Amino acid sequence: MTGVLAIAEGAAGVVLLLVTFYDLFQSVVLPRPAVRKVTVARAIVRPLWRVWKWVGNRGSRIDRSEARLAAFGPIALITLFLVWALALILGYALLIDGLGDMFRPRLDSFLTAFYVSATTLVPLSYGDFVPEEGLARLVIILESGTGVAVAALAITLLFELYGDFRSREEAVVALDALAGAPPSAVQLLETAAQPEMDGALKETFDEWRRWSAMVLESHLAYPLLVYFRSSHDNEAWINSFGAVMDSASLILSSTDSPAKGAAKLMFMVGNHLVEDMSWVLGLTLATDPIIERSEYAAAIARLKAAGYKVRDGDAAWNDFAHHRSKYASALNQMATNLLAPPAAWVGDRSYLPHRQRRPRRRRPTPAAPTT
């Protein structure tokens, strides 16, 4: 290989390695979102999810579809590390191929250099190719260290993701006792209004305020967690969060509950979570409460029957609509994109009568010709 060609090949390898290291740093090491930056992780995960959910949602059995969709998160994580590893092997192979004359025996092709690079990164080197000069030895040492570092990052990230996932799902499962499955804001408030549930509503808002702060940190740092589905039927973290946010909105706008203070704090932290997740996921938001006035009126009637002192009328509805318009659009988009199980006020609402298309009128059947 000529000197100019070897230099060009080595430069290409250095560029590829720098891009890969940068993506690993942004996606794994840096504990904050990489917004509006070109990352391999984003370029792979989002298109892969579109294909995966299309395939996973083809079946008629919900349990099988859920099982297929639930496998996406772990598989996407493995895919990312395979892509990073392949990019590192290819980058070092370009460097090694440019230094082929410094190995014994001499590297006679790029495929041989790729083999040396792969067995060094893993590492599984058999000693059949030995670097004899300083620069070649330095590259081999650097790649061997890179392999150890990537393995450590993979193990650390795996424990971090599953730790955050477990912390997220504990509160989701616990909410079933109050809000049902799938969760409902009105059912949550009805259950909390029972005489033996004194203080449960305030405790729930306090717990979910801390939950929102935890998810805000973990899911912004590692957006892949968004795709990890709940292991229980009829549950989804986005639905549970939406039910608690709707409960807080109802308390703040339409009742005189003593839990207003806790509801306000939870709403503020939860709204922060919605804003930042919308920013990271690039959602286009609309100032629409999504639900209808009739649905709100039915909820108020149930709360009144449960014993709440409610405020009804245009002012209360406008206040509720103002609160809900801050997060409803984002939650609906995320729930629809993630194919979350249907919930009362979150997700795909195309089944509602006012959302359905009017049936086409049948054309009158022409009369049979008389003979």
C-alpha positions in Angstrom: 0.0 0.0 0.0 1.3 3.4 -1.0 2.1 6.0 1.7 -0.7 8.4 0.5 -3.3 5.6 0.5 -2.2 4.4 4.0 -2.5 7.9 5.4 -6.0 8.4 3.9 -7.1 5.0 5.3 -5.7 5.9 8.7 -7.4 9.3 8.6 -10.7 7.6 7.8 -10.3 5.2 10.7 -9.5 8.1 13.1 -12.6 10.0 12.0 -14.8 6.9 12.4 -13.4 6.2 15.9 -13.9 9.8 17.0 -17.6 9.7 15.8 -18.2 6.4 17.6 -16.5 7.6 20.8 -18.6 10.8 20.7 -21.8 8.9 20.2 -20.9 6.5 23.1 -20.2 9.5 25.3 -23.4 11.3 24.4 -25.6 8.1 24.7 -24.1 6.3 27.7 -21.7 8.5 29.7 -23.2 12.0 29.6 -26.1 12.1 32.1 -28.2 14.6 30.1 -30.0 14.4 26.8 -28.2 15.1 23.5 -30.8 17.3 21.8 -30.5 18.5 18.2 -27.2 16.6 17.9 -26.5 13.8 15.4 -26.3 10.6 17.3 -26.2 7.0 16.0 -28.5 5.9 18.8 -31.3 8.2 17.7 -30.8 7.4 14.0 -31.2 3.7 14.8 -33.7 3.4 17.6 -36.5 5.6 16.2 -36.7 4.0 12.7 -36.3 0.6 14.2 -39.2 1.2 16.5 -41.5 2.3 13.6 -40.8 -1.0 11.9 -41.0 -3.1 15.1 -44.4 -1.7 16.2 -45.8 -2.2 12.8 -44.8 -5.8 12.8 -45.6 -6.3 16.5 -49.1 -5.0 16.1 -50.1 -7.2 13.2 -51.4 -10.1 15.3 -55.0 -10.3 16.5 -54.0 -11.6 20.0 -53.2 -8.7 22.4 -51.0 -10.8 24.7 -48.7 -11.8 21.8 -48.6 -8.3 20.5 -47.6 -7.0 24.0 -44.9 -9.6 24.3 -43.4 -8.7 21.0 -43.6 -4.9 21.8 -42.0 -5.5 25.2 -39.0 -7.2 23.6 -38.1 -4.0 21.7 -36.3 -2.2 24.5 -33.7 -4.9 25.3 -33.2 -5.8 21.7 -32.7 -2.1 20.8 -30.1 -1.9 23.6 -28.2 -5.0 22.2 -28.5 -3.6 18.7 -26.9 -0.3 19.7 -23.9 -2.0 21.3 -23.4 -4.3 18.3 -23.4 -1.2 16.0 -21.0 0.6 18.3 -18.7 -2.5 18.4 -18.8 -2.9 14.7 -18.0 0.8 14.1 -15.0 0.5 16.5 -13.8 -2.7 14.8 -14.0 -1.0 11.4 -12.3 2.1 12.6 -9.4 0.3 14.1 -9.2 -2.1 11.1 -8.6 1.0 8.9 -5.8 2.0 11.1 -4.3 -1.5 11.3 -4.6 -2.0 7.5 -2.6 1.2 7.0 0.1 -0.2 9.3 0.1 -3.6 7.7 3.8 -3.6 7.1 4.5 -3.3 10.8 2.9 -6.7 11.6 4.5 -10.2 11.4 3.4 -11.8 9.1 2.5 -8.8 7.0 -1.2 -8.1 6.6 -2.0 -8.8 3.0 -5.7 -7.5 2.9 -8.3 -5.4 4.6 -10.2 -8.5 5.7 -7.1 -9.7 7.5 -6.8 -6.3 9.2 -10.5 -6.5 10.1 -9.9 -10.0 11.7 -7.0 -8.6 13.7 -9.1 -5.7 14.9 -12.1 -7.9 15.9 -10.0 -10.4 17.8 -8.3 -7.5 19.6 -11.4 -5.7 20.7 -13.3 -8.7 22.0 -10.4 -9.8 22.9 -9.7 -13.2 21.4 -6.3 -12.7 19.9 -4.5 -15.9 19.0 -1.1 -14.4 18.4 -1.1 -15.3 14.7 -0.4 -11.6 13.8 2.1 -9.8 16.0 2.8 -6.0 15.9 6.5 -5.4 15.7 6.8 -1.6 15.7 5.8 1.1 18.1 2.8 2.6 16.2 1.2 -0.7 15.5 1.7 -1.8 19.1 0.1 1.4 20.3 -2.9 0.9 18.1 -3.3 -2.7 19.4 -3.0 -1.5 23.0 -5.6 1.2 22.5 -8.1 -1.1 20.9 -7.7 -3.7 23.6 -8.3 -1.0 26.2 -11.3 0.2 24.2 -12.8 -3.3 24.3 -12.5 -3.5 28.1 -14.0 0.0 28.4 -17.0 -0.8 26.1 -17.7 -4.0 28.0 -17.7 -2.1 31.3 -20.0 0.6 29.9 -22.4 -2.1 28.6 -22.6 -3.8 32.0 -23.0 -0.5 33.9 -25.7 0.8 31.5 -27.6 -2.5 31.8 -27.7 -2.2 35.6 -28.6 1.5 35.4 -31.4 1.0 33.0 -33.0 -1.9 34.8 -32.6 -0.1 38.1 -34.4 2.9 36.8 -37.0 0.7 35.1 -37.8 -1.1 38.4 -38.1 2.2 40.3 -40.5 3.5 37.6 -42.7 0.4 37.6 -43.0 0.0 41.4 -45.1 3.2 41.6 -47.1 2.1 38.5 -48.0 -1.2 40.1 -48.9 0.4 43.4 -51.3 2.8 41.7 -53.5 -0.1 40.6 -55.0 -0.2 44.1 -56.3 3.3 43.8 -56.8 3.9 40.1 -57.4 0.5 38.6 -55.9 -1.0 35.5 -55.9 0.7 33.1 -55.8 3.7 35.5 -58.5 6.3 35.7 -58.2 9.7 37.4 -61.8 9.7 38.5 -61.5 6.2 40.0 -58.3 7.3 41.8 -60.2 10.2 43.4 -63.3 8.1 44.2 -61.1 5.5 46.0 -59.2 8.2 47.9 -62.5 9.7 49.1 -63.5 6.6 51.0 -63.6 7.1 54.8 -60.8 4.6 55.5 -58.5 6.2 53.0 -57.8 9.4 55.0 -54.6 11.0 53.7 -54.1 8.6 50.8 -54.6 11.3 48.2 -51.9 13.6 49.6 -49.5 10.7 50.0 -50.2 9.6 46.3 -49.4 13.1 45.0 -46.3 13.3 47.1 -45.1 9.9 45.9 -45.8 10.8 42.3 -44.0 14.1 42.6 -40.9 12.2 43.6 -41.6 9.7 40.8 -41.8 12.5 38.3 -38.5 13.9 39.4 -36.9 10.4 39.1 -38.3 9.8 35.6 -37.3 13.3 34.6 -33.7 12.5 35.4 -33.5 8.9 34.2 -35.5 9.1 31.0 -33.9 12.3 29.8 -30.4 10.8 30.3 -31.4 7.5 28.8 -34.4 8.0 26.4 -34.3 4.3 25.5 -36.2 3.7 28.8 -39.2 5.2 27.1 -39.6 1.9 25.1 -39.3 -0.4 28.1 -42.9 -1.6 28.6 -44.6 -2.6 31.8 -44.5 -6.3 32.6 -48.2 -6.2 33.8 -51.3 -6.3 31.7 -53.3 -3.1 31.1 -50.5 -1.0 32.5 -48.2 1.6 31.0 -46.2 4.3 32.8 -47.6 7.0 30.6 -51.2 6.0 31.4 -50.5 6.0 35.2 -48.7 9.3 35.0 -51.6 10.8 33.0 -54.1 9.6 35.5 -52.3 11.3 38.4 -51.9 14.5 36.4 -55.6 14.4 35.6 -56.4 13.9 39.2 -54.2 16.9 40.2 -55.9 19.0 37.5 -59.4 18.1 38.8 -58.4 18.8 42.4 -56.9 22.2 41.5 -59.6 23.4 39.2 -62.9 21.9 40.6 -62.7 20.9 44.3 -61.9 22.3 47.7 -59.9 19.3 48.7 -57.2 19.7 51.5 -54.8 17.9 49.1 -54.6 21.0 46.8 -51.1 21.9 48.0 -49.7 18.4 47.3 -51.6 18.4 44.0 -50.1 21.7 43.0 -46.5 20.6 43.7 -47.1 17.3 41.8 -48.6 19.2 38.9 -45.6 21.5 38.6 -43.0 18.7 38.7 -45.1 16.6 36.3 -45.5 19.4 33.9 -41.7 19.9 33.9 -41.4 16.2 33.0 -43.8 16.6 30.1 -42.1 19.7 28.8 -38.6 18.2 28.8 -39.8 14.9 27.3 -41.6 16.8 24.5 -38.4 18.7 23.9 -36.2 15.6 23.7 -38.7 13.6 21.5 -39.4 16.5 19.2 -43.2 16.6 19.7 -45.4 19.3 18.2 -47.8 20.3 21.0 -51.3 21.7 20.8 -53.1 23.7 23.4 -56.1 21.5 23.6 -57.5 19.7 26.7 -58.4 16.8 24.4 -61.4 15.7 26.4 -64.9 17.0 25.9 -67.0 19.1 28.2 -69.5 16.2 28.6 -66.7 13.9 29.9 -65.7 16.6 32.4 -69.3 17.0 33.5 -69.6 13.2 34.0 -66.4 13.2 36.1 -67.7 16.1 38.3 -70.9 14.2 38.9 -69.0 11.2 40.1 -66.8 13.3 42.3 -69.8 14.9 43.8 -71.4 11.5 44.5 -68.1 10.4 46.1 -68.3 13.3 48.6 -66.1 16.0 47.2 -67.0 19.6 47.5 -66.9 20.5 43.8 -67.1 23.7 41.8 -69.0 23.3 38.6 -69.8 25.7 35.7 -67.9 27.5 33.0 -65.2 28.9 35.3 -64.3 25.5 36.6 -64.3 23.9 33.2 -62.1 26.6 31.8 -59.7 26.2 34.7 -59.5 22.5 34.2 -59.1 22.8 30.4 -56.3 25.3 31.0 -54.4 22.9 33.3 -55.0 19.9 31.1 -53.9 21.7 27.9 -50.4 21.9 29.3 -49.8 18.2 29.1 -52.6 16.4 27.3 -51.3 16.7 23.8 -47.8 15.5 24.7 -49.2 12.5 26.7 -51.5 11.5 23.9 -48.7 11.6 21.3 -46.4 9.6 23.5 -49.1 7.0 24.3 -50.1 6.6 20.7 -46.5 6.3 19.5 -45.7 3.7 22.2 -49.0 1.8 21.5 -49.8 2.1 25.2 -52.9 0.1 26.3 -56.1 2.2 26.1 -56.9 4.3 29.1 -59.8 6.6 30.0 -58.3 10.0 29.0 -54.9 9.1 27.6 -53.9 7.7 24.3 -55.9 7.0 21.1 -59.3 8.5 21.4 -60.5 7.8 17.9 -63.0 5.3 19.3 -65.1 8.2 20.7 -68.4 8.9 18.9 -67.5 12.5 18.2 -64.2 11.5 16.7 -65.5 8.8 14.4 -66.2 9.5 10.8 -69.8 9.7 9.7 -70.8 6.5 7.9 -71.2 6.9 4.2 -74.8 6.9 2.9 -75.6 3.9 0.9 -76.6 4.7 -2.6 -80.2 3.7 -3.3 -80.4 0.4 -5.1 -81.8 1.0 -8.6 -85.2 -0.5 -9.2 -85.3 -3.6 -11.2 -86.5 -3.0 -14.8 -90.1 -3.9 -15.4 -91.0 -6.2 -18.1 
